Structures are given as C-alpha cells and as structure tokens.
Amino acid sequence: MNIIIVGAGEIGRHLAGSLSSAAHNIVVIEKDSALAAEIDAQIDVRVMNEDGTSARTLVEANVAECELFLGLTSNNNANMAACSIAKELGAANVICRADPAVQQEEWLFDYKTHFHIDHMFSSERLTALELAKFVRNPGSIMVEEIARGKIELQEVIVSDRFEDEGKTLREANLPSRVRVGSILRDGDAMVPTASERLCKGDLVTLFGDPRQLSDVADRLMRGATKERQLNVVILGGDDYGFTLAQLLESWNCRVRIFEQDPLRCEMLAEQLSDTTVLNADATSLS
C-alpha cells in the first residue's frame, strides 16, 4: 500500500516504523529538518523535509497514487489543510488527527465533509477512552468499545459470590440492553441460549449498553452491583486530563484534577460541570 504521513512526531514516527516493517511504501513529510533527518536515519521510508500543506510537495510525493494519507502533526489547521488538499489531488483515503475540542464541535460544524476528510481522530480522546474503560471496570479482563462507544464489550470471570449461579440466563433477569455473547467453561467455548446456566469460574463475554453492562459485570464478579462512588484523582489538566475528566464525571465518579497553571484551572472549572479543580502542585506532600 502507498501511504503518505505528514508529521514525524511520536504518532507519525510510530506509525511509519510499524507500517514500514509491514512492507508498505511509506513517504514521511516533515517540516522540521532535525526530525526529518532522524527519521531518515532510523526508519526505511522516503523522507521529505518539506511543508505537508504545500500542493507542490504532495504532488512530488505522488499523492495521486496514495491509498492512505495521514495528517498527524500537532497542528489542527495544518492537518486539515493537508488532508483536504491531498483528497482533491487524488488520495484514496485521508485520516486527520485533531484536538478533542474539534471533535466536540462536530455537532456544530461538519469538519469532515467540509474538508473532504474520511476519518478524524483525537489521540488525547482515544487515550482517555482507554483509561476510562479500565478505571470504570478494573476487574474486567478485557474491555472494548464499538459504535463510537455506544456498545461496550467485556470479558469477566464469574465469582463464587454470584447470587444467580446455577440459574438460567432467562432466570438471571439481565437488563434488556445487555447480552451474553459467549461462555468459556473448562476450555470449551459456547454461544449460550436463554436456557444456559452461569457457573463460577466461567469466562463470560458480555456486550451491550455501557451503563447497564457495568452493573452486570459487577454482579458476575462481585455478587452485587457497585454502590459506592469511585474517587479518581488526575494529576495535570492538559488535554489528556481534561478529556479523561469529561468522560468520568458522567459516570458515578468523584473526579479531582490538580493543575498548577491558574489560567488552565479557570478553563477547566468553566468547562467541567462536576469535577473539583485544584490549583496546586500535586507533587507537594502538603
């Protein structure tokens, strides 16, 4: 596959290395000469020390034959401009990295359609989603989200404290928006029917509405649903901390953020509705 990557930061560098080792044809466009030289010396890709928003540069990179174009700089405007130009010049699929704030504004303005972008993602939001899944479900073996978080999938082991052990799935009276996808018992996997019974030690795969699913997982693992509020402390109110707090405060979590920058604290306090923001150094014992 012919792939062009604009931006050789941490994300661009990682993808360039991974895709190059998979025998794809990679072109990396990086404006910073030091970064470009570093990538050129370390990874088997074609490196161009140019501006990725330049149509001339993209033509020289053979963008018309590009099957996948990735705008991965830390600058929203540069990524959207590069992706938009690449699409107009013939790139088959373009993917754009954006700040969480841009994704949050998609209900107000359709950036993807306007700039002819196939997919937009926020590295901060993806990271926060992964953290939030395991903060909310610390006992689960595996947690995945599909359909943009509308459906969650979890793997849990049935505890000997599960009050409905021995009952059929129909008798267990699970919520209407939660399903048992599979049961692994003594090395044998099965797709259960409503008459199947849950036994302690079963590895159960659940899927459904995230809020209902969390309670069902707790019933299976602990014998009861969670009642206490989860206390979460986040050190640092940058985009990662801010996005994680947004995701957690809508759940049964008491969230506090430590941030040293007073101006950043004001912004956090204005935009977070149910999070305590502390203008303090979290490394200080006092």
Secondary structure, DSSP 8 states (H G I E B T S, - for coil): -EEEEE--SHHHHHHHHHHHHTT-EEEEE-S-HHHHHHHHHHSSSEEE-S-TT-HHHHHHTTGGG-SEEEE-SS-HHHHHHHHHHHHHTT-S-EEEE--HHHHHTTTT--HHHHHT-SEEE-HHHHHHHHHHHHHH-TT-SEEEEETTTTEEEEEEE--TT-TTTTSBHHHHT--TTEEEEEEEETTEEE---TT-B--TT-EEEEEE-HHHHHHHHHHHHHSS---S-EEEEEE--SHHHHHHHHHHHTSSEEEEEEES-HHHHHHHHHH-SSEEEEES-TTS--
